[in-house]
């Protein structure tokens, strides 16, 4: 029996690879998990009450695109947060987690050809793995563009040859970046908008870490488009979710927003193959997008963790104080060797950076890093960071 070739060269996903690397070895101490970006701060207090009030609606089929109340709440948040006015009926759709939307939007919007050739989907390297799966599923060729220290840990799309940009159908931005926490500023967005107009591609903006920041809220794609104008609204598609913002990764609730024609095509595909959010979950999501107090409290907890990391690791060569997000991207000689040493000697579990990137002709930009998720309670986080320092750097 044959299997599709388009996925045959995929490496094992990051976490099965990590288990294969570590689990044959006993931990060197009490296990401290610092691998997965699963928030552990308190969920919004209103969640249980809203869910209980609407639990009878599990008996109903939910609207595929989102309830009017949920779509209005997302539109209201986008206007308050980014100054972007979108029609909730035609420019926003609820998602069963942003990963679903990332893959399905690529399927819905990536053409079969660009300038007579197989289209390209450009993405940062390292990157969120769903970008590549969406490209391959759509029949496009993923192109991994290094996001390293020399490029500010964001992909420098301006440096690519014109023939590559001309074949690009979709170009990915992740800001704040996963895993490096870098922020795409106003100049970066202006340059990218200009490239999109010149070379006729869409920008897909992953903004799932947008509400975890240190000094100032990171600008988003819709905010930059509204501020500067001149960009065709059909060129920009934005994704966000409640997983990081509201500490609700298990809710699987997010949204996609963009131009009416783009959303029309995403919705049409979703009607056939998507998984709409259950109605009680949509009501909880509506309440979450309408409330900012729990987000502010959540951000204050991360601010304490930023200060803790700076105090424990700030004098290490190559250490970067985080701008946003909750991952440390720590330089090491070899990420796999460092993760294995740390596990065997301390029980602290981190992710090799190479597992979040792809090999290219220039090498794997994640090889010399480990990703450390700062999601644990402060005392556990302090213990984990202290052991990382003593084991790998002192």
TAUR-V965700 format. One record per residue. N is the residue number from 1. RES is the residue in one letter. PHI is phi in degrees with one decimal (* if undefined). PSI is psi in degrees with one decimal (999 if undefined). D_FIRST is the distance of its C-alpha to the first C-alpha in whole Angstrom. Layout:
# TAUR-V965700
n,res,phi,psi,d_first
N,RES,PHI,PSI,D_FIRST
N,RES,PHI,PSI,D_FIRST
This chain:
# TAUR-V965700
n,res,phi,psi,d_first
1,X,*,133.2,0
2,X,-85.8,154.3,4
3,X,-125.7,156.2,7
4,X,-65.4,138.3,10
5,X,-79.4,-22.3,13
6,X,-64.8,-20.8,16
7,X,-108.5,7.9,16
8,X,-70.3,-24.9,14
9,X,-96.8,7.7,18
10,X,-67.0,133.3,19
11,X,-71.0,164.5,22
12,X,-57.6,146.6,22
13,X,-61.3,158.0,24
14,X,-55.3,-44.1,27
15,X,-78.9,-35.8,28
16,X,-61.1,-36.7,25
17,X,-62.4,-40.0,26
18,X,-65.7,-42.5,30
19,X,-61.7,-40.3,29
20,X,-64.1,-33.8,28
21,X,-73.2,-41.6,31
22,X,-103.4,-33.4,33
23,X,-73.3,-12.9,33
24,X,-77.4,-6.2,33
25,X,-115.6,142.9,37
26,X,-75.2,141.6,39
27,X,-68.6,148.4,41
28,X,-85.0,4.7,44
29,X,-176.8,-167.4,46
30,X,-59.8,133.4,46
31,X,-71.5,129.9,42
32,X,-124.2,111.8,43
33,X,-86.4,118.1,40
34,X,-132.3,36.6,40
35,X,-102.1,-56.2,37
36,X,-90.2,143.1,35
37,X,-83.5,61.9,37
38,X,-105.1,105.5,38
39,X,-57.0,142.5,41
40,X,-122.7,10.2,44
41,X,-74.2,165.3,47
42,X,-59.8,142.0,48
43,X,-73.3,161.0,46
44,X,-57.6,138.7,49
45,X,-64.6,-27.4,51
46,X,-79.3,-7.5,51
47,X,-56.1,-51.5,47
48,X,-62.8,-40.1,48
49,X,-67.0,-43.7,51
50,X,-65.4,-42.7,49
51,X,-63.5,-42.8,46
52,X,-64.2,-38.9,48
53,X,-66.2,-25.7,50
54,X,-116.0,13.0,47
55,X,-63.9,-26.7,44
56,X,-63.8,-18.1,45
57,X,-81.1,-1.2,43
58,X,-62.8,-17.4,40
59,X,-82.3,-1.6,40
60,X,-115.1,149.2,40
61,X,-69.6,133.0,37
62,X,-84.7,155.8,38
63,X,-65.4,136.0,38
64,X,-65.0,-35.7,35
65,X,-94.0,-10.8,37
66,X,117.5,145.2,40
67,X,-67.4,155.0,43
68,X,-55.8,-38.0,46
69,X,-64.4,-42.6,48
70,X,-66.7,-45.8,45
71,X,-62.9,-38.2,44
72,X,-66.5,-37.3,48
73,X,-65.0,-42.2,48
74,X,-64.7,-43.9,46
75,X,-60.9,-41.1,48
76,X,-63.4,-41.1,51
77,X,-65.0,-42.9,49
78,X,-60.8,-36.9,48
79,X,-72.2,-42.8,52
80,X,-66.3,-42.5,54
81,X,-82.6,-39.4,51
82,X,-119.8,-3.1,51
83,X,67.5,22.6,53
84,X,-105.4,126.6,50
85,X,-102.4,112.5,51
86,X,-120.8,147.4,48
87,X,-77.0,115.2,48
88,X,-62.0,-26.2,46
89,X,-77.5,-33.7,45
90,X,-114.6,-10.9,43
91,X,-124.5,5.1,42
92,X,-138.8,142.2,41
93,X,-140.2,137.5,38
94,X,-71.7,147.9,37
95,X,-124.5,150.9,34
96,X,-86.9,68.2,32
97,X,84.7,146.1,33
98,X,-67.9,-26.1,33
99,X,-60.1,-41.8,29
100,X,-58.7,-45.4,28
101,X,-67.1,-37.1,31
102,X,-60.1,-45.6,30
103,X,-71.3,-47.7,26
104,X,-70.6,-33.2,27
105,X,-65.7,-35.8,30
106,X,-64.8,-43.5,28
107,X,-60.8,-40.0,26
108,X,-75.8,-28.7,29
109,X,-116.4,-14.0,31
110,X,-81.6,121.4,29
111,X,-71.7,162.4,29
112,X,-69.9,-29.7,27
113,X,-141.4,153.6,29
114,X,-133.3,117.6,32
115,X,54.8,39.6,35
116,X,79.2,7.1,32
117,X,-129.0,168.0,30
118,X,-58.9,129.0,27
119,X,-71.2,157.5,29
120,X,-109.2,145.5,30
121,X,-118.5,114.5,30
122,X,-92.3,139.1,33
123,X,-149.8,155.3,33
124,X,-66.8,156.9,35
125,X,-135.0,107.4,34
126,X,-70.1,169.5,34
127,X,-164.6,166.8,33
128,X,-77.8,124.5,31
129,X,-62.4,-20.7,27
130,X,-64.2,-25.9,27
131,X,-59.5,-45.1,28
132,X,-70.0,-39.0,25
133,X,-64.4,-41.4,23
134,X,-60.2,-42.3,24
135,X,-62.7,-48.7,25
136,X,-64.5,-40.3,21
137,X,-63.9,-31.3,20
138,X,-83.6,-2.0,23
139,X,83.2,11.5,22
140,X,-92.0,168.9,25
141,X,-103.6,118.3,25
142,X,-73.1,138.2,27
143,X,-121.8,122.1,30
144,X,-97.7,112.2,32
145,X,-102.7,120.7,35
146,X,-56.8,134.5,37
147,X,-120.2,90.7,39
148,X,-123.1,-178.4,42
149,X,-58.2,-38.1,45
150,X,-68.8,-20.5,46
151,X,-108.1,16.4,45
152,X,71.2,22.9,46
153,X,59.6,27.2,43
154,X,-130.7,148.9,42
155,X,-68.4,134.8,40
156,X,-94.0,85.6,42
157,X,-69.8,-24.2,41
158,X,-62.7,-26.2,44
159,X,-80.9,-7.1,43
160,X,-77.3,149.8,40
161,X,-62.1,150.0,41
162,X,-57.8,-36.3,41
163,X,-66.4,-27.9,38
164,X,-73.8,-48.1,36
165,X,-63.1,-33.8,38
166,X,-66.8,-29.1,38
167,X,-88.0,-7.9,34
168,X,-70.8,129.1,34
169,X,-98.7,-36.1,33
170,X,-137.3,136.8,33
171,X,-126.0,125.4,35
172,X,-92.2,137.5,35
173,X,-122.3,135.7,38
174,X,-125.5,107.9,38
175,X,-143.8,124.1,42
176,X,-59.6,144.5,43
177,X,-74.2,140.5,40
178,X,-106.5,112.1,38
179,X,-108.5,-2.5,38
180,X,-84.7,-17.4,42
181,X,77.8,9.9,44
182,X,-74.7,154.0,45
183,X,-116.8,131.5,46
184,X,-79.3,115.7,46
185,X,-88.0,-175.1,50
186,X,-60.1,-43.6,51
187,X,-64.3,-38.4,51
188,X,-60.8,-46.1,48
189,X,-64.1,-42.3,47
190,X,-60.3,-43.1,49
191,X,-62.7,-41.5,48
192,X,-68.5,-40.5,44
193,X,-59.4,-42.3,46
194,X,-63.5,-41.9,47
195,X,-63.1,-41.0,44
196,X,-62.3,-41.3,42
197,X,-69.1,-40.4,45
198,X,-69.7,-38.6,45
199,X,-109.5,2.1,41
200,X,61.9,60.0,40
201,X,-129.7,165.7,38
202,X,-93.8,148.3,37
203,X,-104.5,124.6,38
204,X,-104.8,122.4,36
205,X,-114.5,114.0,38
206,X,-91.8,111.0,37
207,X,-119.3,31.8,40
208,X,-68.6,-17.0,39
209,X,-104.8,17.0,42
210,X,-65.8,-21.4,45
211,X,-101.8,7.6,47
212,X,-114.3,100.9,47
213,X,-147.2,165.7,50
214,X,-98.3,-59.3,53
215,X,-104.6,-42.0,55
216,X,-148.4,149.1,54
217,X,-64.4,129.2,52
218,X,-63.7,139.1,49
219,X,-70.0,143.6,49
220,X,-105.6,171.4,46
221,X,-61.7,-43.4,45
222,X,-65.7,-37.8,46
223,X,-62.1,-45.6,50
224,X,-67.0,-37.9,50
225,X,-66.4,-41.1,49
226,X,-67.1,-36.0,52
227,X,-72.6,-38.2,54
228,X,-102.4,-25.1,54
229,X,64.9,178.4,53
230,X,83.6,-10.7,52
231,X,-95.2,130.9,48
232,X,-60.1,122.4,46
233,X,-59.8,-20.8,45
234,X,-75.4,-9.7,41
235,X,-83.6,-12.6,41
236,X,-121.4,126.8,41
237,X,-127.6,126.7,38
238,X,-118.0,140.4,39
239,X,-122.7,139.6,37
240,X,-153.1,169.3,39
241,X,-154.7,172.2,39
242,X,-91.5,-3.0,41
243,X,-59.6,-52.6,39
244,X,-88.5,-43.7,41
245,X,-57.4,-44.1,44
246,X,-116.3,11.4,45
247,X,57.6,43.7,43
248,X,-128.1,53.9,41
249,X,-63.4,-30.1,37
250,X,-78.6,-10.7,36
251,X,-71.4,-27.6,37
252,X,54.6,58.9,34
253,X,-132.2,124.9,37
254,X,-151.2,-165.9,37
255,X,-152.3,160.8,38
256,X,-124.2,140.8,37
257,X,-138.3,147.0,40
258,X,177.2,-159.6,41
259,X,-68.4,153.7,42
260,X,-58.1,-39.0,42
261,X,-69.9,-39.2,40
262,X,-63.4,-46.2,37
263,X,-66.4,-34.1,37
264,X,-57.9,-43.4,37
265,X,-73.6,-36.5,34
266,X,-64.3,-43.9,32
267,X,-64.1,-39.6,34
268,X,-62.0,-44.6,32
269,X,-66.8,-40.5,29
270,X,-60.3,-35.5,30
271,X,-60.6,-29.3,31
272,X,-89.9,-40.6,27
273,X,-128.2,9.7,25
274,X,-92.3,175.7,28
275,X,-127.5,95.8,29
276,X,-66.7,155.6,33
277,X,-71.5,135.4,35
278,X,-56.3,148.0,37
279,X,-56.2,-45.3,40
280,X,-59.4,-35.3,42
281,X,-67.9,-36.8,40
282,X,-64.1,-37.0,41
283,X,-68.1,-41.2,45
284,X,-61.6,-42.6,45
285,X,-62.7,-42.1,43
286,X,-57.2,-46.1,46
287,X,-62.9,-38.6,49
288,X,-67.4,-43.8,47
289,X,-67.5,-25.1,47
290,X,-83.8,-8.6,51
291,X,-115.5,131.4,52
292,X,-110.4,-15.0,53
293,X,-62.2,-42.9,55
294,X,-68.4,-27.8,52
295,X,-71.8,-41.4,50
296,X,-63.0,-42.8,54
297,X,-64.2,-38.5,54
298,X,-63.8,-42.1,50
299,X,-64.9,-35.0,51
300,X,-64.1,-36.2,54
301,X,-65.2,-40.3,52
302,X,-69.2,-32.4,50
303,X,-59.8,-38.8,53
304,X,-64.3,-37.3,55
305,X,-70.0,-36.7,51
306,X,-58.2,-46.7,52
307,X,-64.9,-37.4,55
308,X,-63.9,-46.1,54
309,X,-62.4,-42.3,52
310,X,-61.9,-40.6,54
311,X,-70.1,-32.6,57
312,X,-88.6,-30.5,55
313,X,-123.8,-4.5,53
314,X,-60.1,-24.2,55
315,X,-92.3,3.9,56
316,X,-74.9,141.1,53
317,X,-59.1,129.7,52
318,X,85.0,-1.9,50
319,X,-69.4,135.9,50
320,X,-115.2,122.6,50
321,X,-69.6,130.2,51
322,X,-67.0,137.1,49
323,X,-85.8,-35.8,50
324,X,-164.9,171.7,47
325,X,75.1,-171.1,44
326,X,-134.4,24.5,44
327,X,-109.5,134.6,42
328,X,-89.9,137.2,44
329,X,-115.9,90.6,42
330,X,-97.5,130.9,44
331,X,-75.0,136.4,44
332,X,-142.3,171.4,43
333,X,-68.2,-44.5,43
334,X,-149.3,122.5,39
335,X,-62.9,-42.0,38
336,X,-65.7,-46.1,35
337,X,-62.5,-39.9,38
338,X,-66.5,-43.5,40
339,X,-63.7,-40.3,38
340,X,-68.5,-43.3,38
341,X,-60.7,-45.3,41
342,X,-62.6,-41.8,42
343,X,-65.8,-47.8,40
344,X,-70.2,-29.0,41
345,X,-98.5,-22.3,45
346,X,-131.1,-24.5,46
347,X,87.5,1.1,43
348,X,-80.2,133.5,42
349,X,-115.3,116.3,39
350,X,-127.6,172.0,38
351,X,-108.6,126.2,35
352,X,-60.5,134.7,35
353,X,-61.9,-30.0,35
354,X,-63.8,-23.0,33
355,X,-71.3,-13.4,30
356,X,-104.3,7.4,31
357,X,-134.5,178.8,31
358,X,-123.2,148.0,29
359,X,-67.7,137.1,30
360,X,-132.9,179.6,31
361,X,-62.1,-24.7,33
362,X,-92.8,5.4,36
363,X,101.9,-174.8,35
364,X,-102.7,115.4,34
365,X,-69.4,-7.9,37
366,X,-96.7,-5.0,36
367,X,-58.1,-40.6,36
368,X,-92.3,31.4,40
369,X,-143.0,158.0,40
370,X,-122.7,147.1,39
371,X,-102.1,129.7,39
372,X,-120.9,116.9,41
373,X,-85.8,121.8,41
374,X,-94.0,64.6,44
375,X,-109.3,-13.0,44
376,X,-73.6,167.5,45
377,X,-61.4,153.9,49
378,X,-54.6,-41.0,52
379,X,-67.6,-40.1,53
380,X,-68.7,-40.0,49
381,X,-62.1,-44.2,48
382,X,-60.5,-42.3,52
383,X,-62.9,-45.5,51
384,X,-63.1,-45.8,47
385,X,-66.4,-37.4,49
386,X,-63.2,-42.5,52
387,X,-69.3,-35.3,49
388,X,-60.2,-44.4,47
389,X,-62.4,-51.5,50
390,X,-65.1,-38.6,52
391,X,-76.5,-38.8,48
392,X,-106.2,-19.6,47
393,X,-125.5,-30.4,50
394,X,-79.9,999,54
